[in-house]
Amino acid sequence: MLKGGHLTLLIGPAVPVPAPQALMDALVSAQVTSARDTSGFQLSFTVGKKSPLLTTLLPTGYFDPISTRVIILMTVNGSPQVLMDGVVTRQELSPSSEPGQSTLTITGEDLSALMDLVDLTGLPYPAMPEIARIYLILAKYAAFGVVPLAIPPIPPDVVIPTNSNPTQRGTDRSYIRYLASQAGYVFYVEPGPRPGKALPISDRISAFPCRNRP
């Protein structure tokens, strides 16, 4: 943990809430990985035979993949920064013969993971340019606080209704990434910048951002 910093963990279905104290007491490491396309996180907890993580949280589906949303914030000098907003994709329990040394590891990806669940190949977008298709797709994720930010390709895509009837290829995430790559851009999820009002945080989605994103 950073000197003078405070880590906050929000977790739960739909609208995450502050993690219970028992969970924070068991937390031994929190790792956030920022990548060009998909960012991720990993949380590790120590558990014992009578740990509430094993007796209560796991049996009730507290860490269930996809349905559990996780927000990680770091507050430094009174200023909170959202490091990650995503969903759990995997949970792994590693038992140990030493008392209190078993670990529960929770792994997840940013909110774009929700866009990669259903193959919608063949879904038509009659006479819709690329930018309109992207905004229409991202509108489905507004309930998760996703705010679309898409920069049109240069030169702009012009669709002639009588000559074009584009259809989707694959999941929402794979299709948006395909459209972005066609324009020489990338698609990614950027958390924050701060907790919002309707949801714990509002995410900015970028499709067609700058060509040289690190």
Secondary structure as UniProt FT lines:
FT   TURN            3..4
FT   STRAND          5..12
FT   STRAND          17..18
FT   HELIX           21..26
FT   STRAND          27..33
FT   STRAND          40..47
FT   TURN            49..50
FT   HELIX           53..57
FT   TURN            58..63
FT   TURN            65..67
FT   STRAND          69..76
FT   TURN            77..78
FT   STRAND          79..94
FT   TURN            99..100
FT   STRAND          102..110
FT   HELIX           111..116
FT   TURN            121..122
FT   TURN            126..127
FT   HELIX           130..138
FT   HELIX           139..144
FT   STRAND          146..150
FT   TURN            161..163
FT   HELIX           172..182
FT   TURN            183..184
FT   STRAND          187..190
FT   STRAND          203..207
FT   TURN            211..212
//
